[in-house]
């Protein structure tokens, strides 16, 4: 179970209010997100690997994030991205993204990592052209391999679309751990917890049931 003691062990901080940076592998414990948000109120950078989460759930749990990474997690939808008012850096590498419409609700993003997704239409990139971008990584997408020259024209100030720089490539500031399955707990701060205290109708749970029904 992910509790304050476990988070203190992971972060090496006795006072969790001082924790601003966290990297986690949450493949086995998606419902821990709500608890992490409550225990780490001042988190500014969060990187998740192999996480069965939705951006909407993350926005509700961590509204003050400045840097967010959700990599290798089969994301197809970024609904809720605009709820992060302070977000300047995002990494969604190794997912299944093809639609970038949710970036239209963002205005401060400077660094975006979209490598190894499923973007096929160059028009999808129009959704990020209003942003004050310093870097956007697109290698590994069909559109980049097929229309690289046109993409370079869209972003004339960007010289490299493949190699991360600065915070996009940095994982040195935090420890990466695998979190085991969390026991069901009453999520008092969640709009979706009721009855048994389990996240029955959260976006995470709804997404998981949808995937299971399609796979049946």
C-alpha positions as CSV (number, residue, x, y, z in Angstrom):
1,X,0.0,0.0,0.0
2,X,1.3,3.4,-0.9
3,X,1.2,5.5,2.3
4,X,3.2,8.4,3.8
5,X,5.8,6.0,5.2
6,X,6.4,4.5,1.7
7,X,6.6,7.9,0.1
8,X,9.1,9.1,2.7
9,X,11.2,6.0,1.9
10,X,10.9,6.6,-1.9
11,X,11.7,10.3,-1.8
12,X,14.2,10.3,1.1
13,X,12.3,13.2,2.6
14,X,10.9,13.2,6.2
15,X,8.7,16.2,5.3
16,X,6.7,15.3,2.2
17,X,5.7,18.9,1.8
18,X,9.3,19.5,0.6
19,X,9.1,17.0,-2.2
20,X,8.8,18.7,-5.6
21,X,10.1,15.9,-7.9
22,X,9.0,12.3,-8.4
23,X,9.6,9.5,-10.9
24,X,7.5,6.3,-10.6
25,X,6.7,3.1,-12.4
26,X,3.0,2.7,-11.6
27,X,2.1,-0.2,-13.9
28,X,0.6,-2.2,-11.0
29,X,-0.9,0.6,-8.9
30,X,-2.9,3.2,-11.0
31,X,-5.3,4.0,-8.1
32,X,-2.4,5.3,-6.0
33,X,-2.4,8.6,-8.0
34,X,-5.1,10.2,-5.8
35,X,-3.1,9.3,-2.6
36,X,0.1,10.7,-4.1
37,X,-1.6,14.0,-4.9
38,X,-2.7,14.3,-1.3
39,X,0.5,13.3,0.3
40,X,2.7,15.5,-2.0
41,X,1.0,18.9,-2.2
42,X,4.0,20.8,-3.6
43,X,5.0,18.4,-6.3
44,X,6.1,20.3,-9.4
45,X,7.7,17.5,-11.6
46,X,6.1,14.1,-12.0
47,X,7.3,11.4,-14.4
48,X,5.3,8.1,-14.8
49,X,6.3,5.0,-16.7
50,X,3.9,2.2,-17.8
51,X,1.1,3.9,-16.0
52,X,-2.6,3.0,-16.5
53,X,-3.8,6.6,-15.9
54,X,-5.6,9.4,-17.7
55,X,-4.4,13.0,-18.0
56,X,-7.7,14.1,-16.4
57,X,-7.0,12.1,-13.2
58,X,-3.5,13.6,-13.1
59,X,-4.8,17.1,-13.5
60,X,-7.2,16.7,-10.6
61,X,-4.5,15.2,-8.4
62,X,-1.6,17.5,-9.3
63,X,-3.0,20.8,-10.6
64,X,0.2,22.7,-9.9
65,X,2.6,20.6,-11.9
66,X,5.2,22.4,-14.1
67,X,6.7,19.3,-15.7
68,X,4.8,16.1,-16.5
69,X,5.9,12.9,-18.2
70,X,3.6,9.9,-18.9
71,X,5.7,7.5,-21.1
72,X,5.1,4.1,-22.5
73,X,1.6,4.0,-21.1
74,X,-0.7,3.5,-24.2
75,X,-2.2,7.0,-24.0
76,X,-4.6,7.8,-26.8
77,X,-6.3,10.8,-25.2
78,X,-5.0,13.9,-23.5
79,X,-8.3,15.3,-22.2
80,X,-7.6,17.5,-19.2
81,X,-4.2,18.7,-20.3
82,X,-5.4,22.3,-20.3
83,X,-6.2,22.1,-16.6
84,X,-2.5,22.3,-15.8
85,X,-2.2,26.1,-15.7
86,X,1.5,26.1,-14.9
87,X,2.7,23.3,-17.2
88,X,5.8,24.2,-19.3
89,X,7.3,20.7,-20.1
90,X,5.5,17.5,-21.1
91,X,6.7,14.1,-22.2
92,X,4.3,11.6,-23.7
93,X,6.9,9.4,-25.4
94,X,6.0,5.9,-26.5
95,X,2.2,6.1,-26.4
96,X,-0.5,5.9,-29.1
97,X,-1.3,9.5,-29.7
98,X,-2.5,10.8,-33.0
99,X,-4.8,13.7,-32.1
100,X,-3.2,16.8,-30.5
101,X,-6.4,18.9,-30.1
102,X,-6.0,19.1,-26.3
103,X,-2.9,21.2,-26.7
104,X,-5.1,24.0,-27.9
105,X,-6.1,24.6,-24.3
106,X,-2.4,25.1,-23.2
107,X,-0.5,28.4,-23.5
108,X,2.8,28.1,-21.5
109,X,4.3,24.8,-22.9
110,X,7.9,25.3,-24.0
111,X,9.1,21.6,-24.3
112,X,7.1,18.7,-25.8
113,X,8.3,15.2,-26.3
114,X,5.9,13.2,-28.6
115,X,8.5,10.7,-29.9
116,X,7.3,7.2,-30.9
117,X,3.6,7.9,-31.1
118,X,1.1,7.5,-34.0
119,X,0.8,11.0,-35.5
120,X,0.2,10.6,-39.2
121,X,-1.4,14.0,-40.2
122,X,0.7,17.1,-40.3
123,X,-2.4,19.1,-39.5
124,X,-2.3,17.7,-36.0
125,X,0.8,19.8,-35.4
126,X,-1.2,23.0,-36.0
127,X,-2.6,22.5,-32.5
128,X,0.8,23.3,-31.0
129,X,1.9,26.2,-33.2
130,X,0.5,28.9,-30.9
131,X,2.8,27.7,-28.1
132,X,6.1,29.4,-27.1
133,X,8.0,26.2,-28.0
134,X,11.7,25.8,-27.5
135,X,11.7,22.2,-28.4
136,X,9.3,19.6,-29.8
137,X,10.4,16.0,-30.3
138,X,8.6,14.1,-33.1
139,X,10.9,11.3,-34.3
140,X,9.3,7.9,-34.4
141,X,6.0,9.2,-35.7
142,X,4.8,8.4,-39.3
143,X,4.3,12.1,-40.1
144,X,7.9,12.9,-39.2
145,X,9.4,10.2,-41.3
146,X,7.2,11.2,-44.3
147,X,7.0,15.0,-44.1
148,X,10.1,16.1,-42.2
149,X,10.8,19.0,-44.6
150,X,7.3,20.4,-44.1
151,X,7.6,20.1,-40.3
152,X,10.9,22.0,-40.3
153,X,9.1,24.8,-42.1
154,X,6.3,24.8,-39.5
155,X,8.9,25.2,-36.7
156,X,11.8,27.3,-38.1
157,X,13.2,28.1,-34.7
158,X,13.6,24.4,-33.7
159,X,16.8,22.7,-35.0
160,X,16.4,19.2,-33.7
161,X,13.3,17.1,-33.4
162,X,14.9,13.9,-32.1
163,X,17.4,14.6,-29.2
164,X,16.0,15.8,-25.9
165,X,17.5,18.7,-24.1
166,X,17.3,20.1,-20.6
167,X,14.5,18.8,-18.4
168,X,13.2,16.5,-21.2
169,X,16.2,14.3,-20.9
170,X,16.8,14.6,-17.1
171,X,15.8,11.9,-14.7
172,X,18.7,12.6,-12.2
173,X,16.7,14.5,-9.7
174,X,14.5,11.7,-8.4
175,X,14.4,8.0,-7.7
176,X,12.5,5.6,-10.0
177,X,10.7,2.8,-8.2
178,X,8.0,0.2,-8.9
179,X,5.0,0.6,-6.6
180,X,3.1,-2.5,-5.7
181,X,-0.7,-2.9,-5.9
182,X,-2.4,-0.6,-3.4
183,X,-5.1,-1.9,-1.1
184,X,-8.5,-0.3,-1.6
185,X,-8.8,2.8,0.5
186,X,-11.4,5.5,0.9
187,X,-10.4,8.3,-1.4
188,X,-12.0,11.2,0.4
189,X,-10.6,13.8,-1.8
190,X,-11.7,12.2,-5.0
191,X,-14.9,13.2,-6.8
192,X,-15.3,9.6,-7.9
193,X,-14.9,7.6,-4.7
194,X,-18.2,6.4,-3.1
195,X,-19.7,3.4,-1.3
196,X,-16.9,0.9,-1.0
197,X,-14.3,3.6,-1.1
198,X,-12.8,2.3,-4.4
199,X,-12.3,4.5,-7.5
200,X,-15.3,2.8,-9.2
201,X,-16.1,5.5,-11.7
202,X,-12.9,7.5,-12.0
203,X,-11.6,8.2,-15.5
204,X,-8.9,5.5,-14.8
205,X,-11.5,2.8,-14.0
206,X,-13.8,3.8,-16.9
207,X,-10.9,3.6,-19.3
208,X,-9.7,0.2,-18.0
209,X,-13.3,-1.2,-18.3
210,X,-13.5,0.1,-21.8
211,X,-10.3,-1.6,-22.8
212,X,-11.4,-4.9,-21.2
213,X,-14.7,-4.8,-23.0
214,X,-13.0,-4.3,-26.4
215,X,-10.6,-7.1,-25.7
216,X,-13.4,-9.5,-24.7
